[in-house]
Amino acid sequence: MLSSALALGLALAAGLAAAGLAAAQDGVERGGPRTAAPIATAVGEDADFLKPIIDRIVGGAVAREAIPGAIVGVSWQGRRSYFGYSGTGAAPFTAETIVEIGSITKVFTTALFAEAVAEGRMQPDAPLQSYLPDRRLRPCTAQITPLQLADFTSGMPALPDDAPRALAERGIGTYAMDAFLAWVTRWAPEGAGNGGCDLPAPYRYSNASVGLLGYIVAERLGMPWEALVRERITGPLRMGSTAVSVPPAQRDRLAQGYGQNNRPVMPWPVFAWYAAGALRSDAADMLTFGEAALGHESAGGAAVPPPLSRALKTAMRPIYQPEGQAFRQGMAWIEAVGDPAAGQRPLFLKTGGTNGFNSVLVINPGKDLVVFLAANHPDSGAQRLGVAVSRQIRR
């Protein structure tokens, strides 16, 4: 059965799709006109110093690609600044513009997992079968561990292969949790059919694996996943704009997503693997979460619970370097080492993407810096831009 919050999220997605509602910040027409320079705003303690950097890196991209809206939030040594843009003549995004953060949701789930491990409620290397006692898993699947679900070495594909291909038909109302768990029961890692079981498997990014991890964490902690997020993360940190569903009082802050040719797209559905990508948030909340990940004792005026601080540190810690990749993989987080010869320090980051949004959260401990960047176009290059901003900010 759907929890009330997920049910509301599903209803909201359907309602917005039907009504074609857009946030007040948007107002872009189909195929909106390109502008020679983006419409931009800048507010915050370091805004004057940072604006030339952000304008050059992000403002230029917004203008070139005619991105309808973008927001950059920067927390530098606890001082916050925000930079809003529009490349189509619409009102720029603000710190309170709510966007789909997609797969950044995964690092909320791995933080909850790390807390469950610290509390002795889960074991990172226990076999998956022990967490799904009512389901008879395939022999190799049964040996997968929660840690392998978290760091993408379970062998699971990005999505279940029996999920509907059409986005509008893939939501949890059509492909329910029972169907997802039934797929897990039938599925096995590559090569397992010949009696082999090569675990941990090679790196393979997976929404399914983190979605399953979220389900297990919720079962072990005795509370629905979205309630755990609220009780252990967004509630204590006062992140009032971060949730699966956007309450009616906040819907005028919800940005419309755009796809090819700047055509409006439907809101991102709530899937059975919602723990991998269901959250919406704004830049102010994401800087709060980022400050907590930096290890700050307080973030956004709220005290950071020590268990959460420790869990984030655990989840961010690199575990291995995928073959052929320049990054090191943690629990959904990645570490970008950079070039030490060029004075670049390691960054920790997580990207998010939906059919209408692209975002990145970058943590730079060496500079005590958080950068959150989101745009309402899926091809905005958020990761590249966010990392570039983080590298360029210096005294």
Buried (B, 14 or more C-beta within 10 A) or exposed (E): EBBEBBBBBBBBBBEBBEEEBBBEBBBBEEEBEBBEEBBBBBEBBBBEEBBEBBBEBBBBBBBEBBBBBBBBBBBBEBEBBBBBBBBBBBBBBBBBBBBBBBBBBBBBBBBBBBBBBEEEBBBBEEBBBEBBEEBEBBEBBBBBBBBBBBBBBBBBBEBBEEBEEEBEEBBBBBBBBEBBBBBBBEBBBBEBEEEEBEBBBEBBBBBBBBBBBBBBBBBBBEBBBBBBBBEBBBBBBBBEBBBBBBEEEBBEBBBBBBBEEBEBBBBBBBBBBBBBBBBBBBBBBBBBBBBBBBBBEEBBEBEBBEBBBBBBBBBBBBBBBBEEEEBBBBBBBBBBBBEEEEEBBBBBBBBBBBBBBBBBBBBBBEBBBBBBBBBBBBEBBBBBBBBBBBBEBEE
